[in-house]
Amino acid sequence: MQTDYIKNIDNAERRMISEPVEVREEGEEKFIEGYAFVFGAQADLGDFTEEIAPGAADEVMNDDVRGLLNHEPNIVLGRTKSGTMSLSLDARGLKYKIKYNPNDPDHVSAREKILRGDISQSSFAFRTKDDKWETRNGKDHRTLLKFSRLIDVSPVTYAAYPDATVAARSLSKINNNKKDLAEMDQQIMRQELNLK
């Protein structure tokens, strides 16, 4: 498995994995599906290595998660709240399943790119609630123990992004941002409750 680390202006962390994305048929219905992440697989993120512990996503399975193409917010393929995408945990990791809509040009385009192999990896965006740091083989190692929020899952073009600014991000910034991210999560949850 190959992963990479990205952080955008929404303060979400993103990981890209080389797990395959597939288009499957179940009777008359078609789905775009893949694993957003796999438990215990170790990723080398430059300054540190990282893995996701089983149970890390247990508290976020009811989040309103979007299924995006390449993390592009304007290309929504599915959403858990609307029932057009489902998430499930198994012994391997977090699986997503997006209902294919043949009347949606974004779905048709994504499906064709997946079938041709142009898009073949998955990614997910999250915020961290709890993690553990240790040294393994002379390098800092982070284990993600609990997510505070699962934001999106996404079929992606690249399993790794050569973003120098991301690779240069320090470990101290990750630790210093935890409090800010927790406060942002609370604000988002309050906004979502007010919208209902």
N, C-alpha and C positions, 0 to 999 in steps of 0.2 A: 504494500500500500504506500502510495506517495501522497503526502499532504503538504500544505503550505499555510502560512499565517497571513491574514489580512485584517486590518482594522480600518473602518471607514468613519465618516463624520457622525454616523449614528451611534458610535461607541460600541458597536457589536463586533465581536470577534468572528472571523470566518475561517473555515477549514475546507480545503478541497481534497477529495480522496479519489483514488483511481478505481474505486469499485464500479462495476459496469452499470450503466443505465439501460433499461430495456423497454420495448414496447411489447405488451402481452395482450392476448385476447382471451376473454372468458365468455364463451357463448357469443352473444351479439355485441358485448361491450369490449372496448379496448382501453388499456391503461398505460401510462408512462410510470415506471417504477424503478426504484433503486434503493440502496442503503445510503442514508445521509452520513452515517458514521458507523464504525465497527469498534466494539469494546476491545481494550487491551492492545490494539495495534499501536506501535510506537512511531511517532512522527519526529523527524529531525527538522526543527524550525530555525536552525542557524545558531542563535545564542543558547538555545536550550532544546531538550527533547520533551515530548508530551504524549500522554495517552489518556483515554477516557475510561473511567471505571464503570463497571456494571452498576446500575442504579442512578447514574448521574442525571438521567432524563426523567426519572420517576415523577418528580414534582411538576414537570412542565408539559405533561402529555395532554392537558386540557387547554393549553395556550391556543390562542387564535393564530395559527401558523399559515403563512402563505407559501405556495409553490411557485417559484419564479424561474424564469430562464436566465441563466448567467447573473443571478442576483439583481436583475433589472426590474425595478418596481413598476415599470410600465408594461411588462410582459408577465401578467399573472396567469398561470396555467391552472391553478387550483387554490382552494383555501379550506381549512378544516371547518371554520365556522359555517360556511355555506354548504358543506357536505360534498364538495367536488374533489376533496383530497382527504385521505386518511393516513394516519401514522400508527405504527405498531412497533412494539419492542419485542425482540426475541433474544435468544441466547447469543446471537451474533452482534446485534446492534439495533439501530433505529431505521426502520424501513418506511418509505413513503410510497403512496400509490395515488396517482392523479387520474381522474376519469377523463378519457379522451373525448373531445368534442369536435366532430368533423366539420362543424359549421364555423369554427373559430380559426381564422387564418394563422394565429400564433400556434395553435395546437398542430395544425397541418404542417407548418414549417418545422416546428420542433420534432414532430414524429419523423418526418423525412430525414432530417439531419441525424437523428438517433439511429434510424434504420441503416443509413449510409455509413455510420461510424464517425461522422464529423463531430458529434457530441457524444462523449462516452464516459464522462466522469460525473460525480456528484459533489455537492457542497452543502454546508449548512451555516447559518448565522445564529449566534447565541450570546448570552451574557452569563458570567460565572457567579455563582453564589459561594461555592467553597472549593478550594483546591489545596493540594499538598505539594510542597517543594522539598526536594532532596538532591543529593549528588549521586549520579550513577556513572561509572566509568569516567570519572573526572569532569563530568559535565552536569550542569543544572538540569533537573528533570521535574516536570510538572505533571501531576495527576489531577485531572478534572474530576472532582467528586460529586458536585451538584451544580446544575445550571439554575440560574434565577429566571431565565427567560429563553424560550426557543422562538426565534423570529421568523426564519424562513429556511426552506430546503430548496435545492436548485440543481437541475441538470446543468452542467457547465462545460464550456469548450476546453478549458485548460485545467489540468490537475494541479498545476503549480504556477504561481505568478512571480515573475522576476522583479518584484517591487523593492528597490533598494531602501526606500524610506521605511518600509515595514520591517525589513531585515535589521535595520539599525535601531529599532525600538528597544528600549532597555527593560530589564527585569524590574527595576524600581518603578518604572512607569506603570507596569501592570499592577503592582501592589498598591501604588498610590491612587490608581483610578478605581479601585474596588468600591470605596465609599461613594464616590460620585455616581458610579453605575447603579448602585443599590438605590440611591435617591432618585435617579432617572427612572428606574423600574417602577418605583412607587408612584411617580408622577404619571407614567403611562397607564398603570393600572387604574388610577383615579380617573383619568380621562376616559378610558374604556368603559368604566362603570357609569360615568355621566352620560355616555352616548346611548346606553341601553334604555 
